[in-house]
């Protein structure tokens, strides 16, 4: 991770591969290697690593893999992954064990990307619902900065639903 953060992608790749030699089922390492490959523009290897991380139920991998599928216009499979990721996140979020809670940034991204996929599919009411949840998460989470993407997608969704006043507010 440190190598990745300082821009040493070769070092990050090498160390993550070594970690996977020691533990091939280490989902977080597969995810991080997928991020490295995605940064390098190697989408095929990135997808392979995200798939392995998804197999290990590593929730952020569901989001990243789904994002790649959205970019490939494979919306049904993206939606499926995002819904599974959200189900896992909900299962992890328990009042009994707060250490187990899913990072709100990840939940936000899952909802935002679900809204994006639903918008692109033409399911505007579903898109609206998902995007509102993403925005609400950002509004209610101290460490989660508001970003433009869910607002932009929501505005476009309202335009498709022909609700101009809501679209104007979202813009």
N, C-alpha and C positions, 0 to 999 in steps of 0.2 A: 504494500500500500504506500509506504514512504517513497519508494522508487517511482511509483505512478504519480504521486502528488508533486514530485520535483521534475517530472517530465522524462524520467529514465524508463521508457517503455520496454526497452530490451531487458533491463535489469528486473523490472516487474514481471515480465513474461517468464524469464528464467527462474525466478524465485517461486512464482506460482506453480510452474510446472514441477519444480522440485517438491513443493508441498503436496502436490497431487501424486507424485511418485510414492511419497510416504503414506498418504491416505487418499486413495482414488475416489472415495465416497465423500470427500470434504466439499460440501455444496457451496460454501462461501468462497472457497478458492476457485471453483468452477465459475461462479458468478463474476468474481473479480477478474479472472482471465478473460471472460467474455467481454467485460468492460474494456480491458486492454485491447483486445482484438477489434472491438468496435471503434475505439479511438484510432487504431491503426488503419481503419477502413476495410478490415477483413471480416465482412459480414457473415460469410459461411462458417468460419471458425467461431465467430461470436455466437451465432445461433446454436452451434453444437454445444458450446460451453453453457449457454443459458438453458438448453434442454437438459443437460446433466444436473444443473443446479435446480431446475424445476422438479426433476425426478427425486431430488433430495428435499423437496418442499421448502426451498429457500424463497420466501415471499417476494423479495425484490426482483428475482429472476422472472417471475410471472409477468411483472410489469415491463421489464426490458425486452423480453422475448415478444410480448404482445405488441409493443411499440414497433419492433422490426416487422411484425406481420401486418400491422396497419400500413406501414410504408410500402409493403409489397401488395397492398390492397386485398389481403386475406382477412377480411373483417370477421367472418364467422369464427375462425380459429382464434383470432385475437380476443374476441368477446368471451369465448370459452375460457381462455387462459386468465383473463382479467376477473371473470366471475369466480373461478377457482381460487385465485389469489385473494380476492375479497372474502371468500368463505373461510379460508385459512386465517386471514387476519382477524376476522370476527371470532373464530374459535380460539385464537391466541389471547384475545382481549378479555380478560376476566378480572373481576373485582377481587378475587381471592389471591391472585398472584400478579401484582402490577409489574414485576420484573419481566413477565412474559408478554406484556403488551407490545403490539406492533407499532413501529415508529409511525407517527401521524403523517410524516412526509411521504412515506411509502403508501399509506392508505389514500392520501390526497392524490398521489400520482396514479394509483390504480383507478380511482373514480374519474379523474380527469381523462385518462386514456379510454376508459369505458365510454364516457360521454363523447369523445372524439370519434371512436369507432361507430357508435350508434348514430351520430350525426352523419357520418359518411355513408352509412347504410340507409339513411333516410328515415330512421326511427327517431323522429324529433322529440316526441314526448319522453321517451326513454333517455335521450341525450340530455334534455333539460333537467330531468331528475338527477342524473349522475353528476352533471356539472354543478348543480346547486349544492349537492353534498360536498363536492370538492371545495367549492368556495366557502361553504360553512366550516369545513375543517380548518381551512386557512384562517378564517376569522376567529376561530375559537382556540387556536394553538399559538402560544406565545412565540415559540421558536420557528414558526413556519411563515416565511414572508409571503405576502400576496404576490401572485404572478399574473401576468396579463393573459396567458393562454386560456384558462377556463372561462374568463370573462369574454374574451374574443369569440371562443366557440359558442358560448351561451348567446351572445349577440347575434351570431350567424344563425343559430338555432331559432331564436325568436323571429328573425327575418323570414325564415322558411315557414314558421307557424303563422306568419302575417300578423304579428303583434308588435307593431312599430314602436309603440311607447316603451315596451319592455326592452326592445332591441336598443333603443336610444340610451336607456339607463344602463344597460350592460356595456355598451360602448364607452 
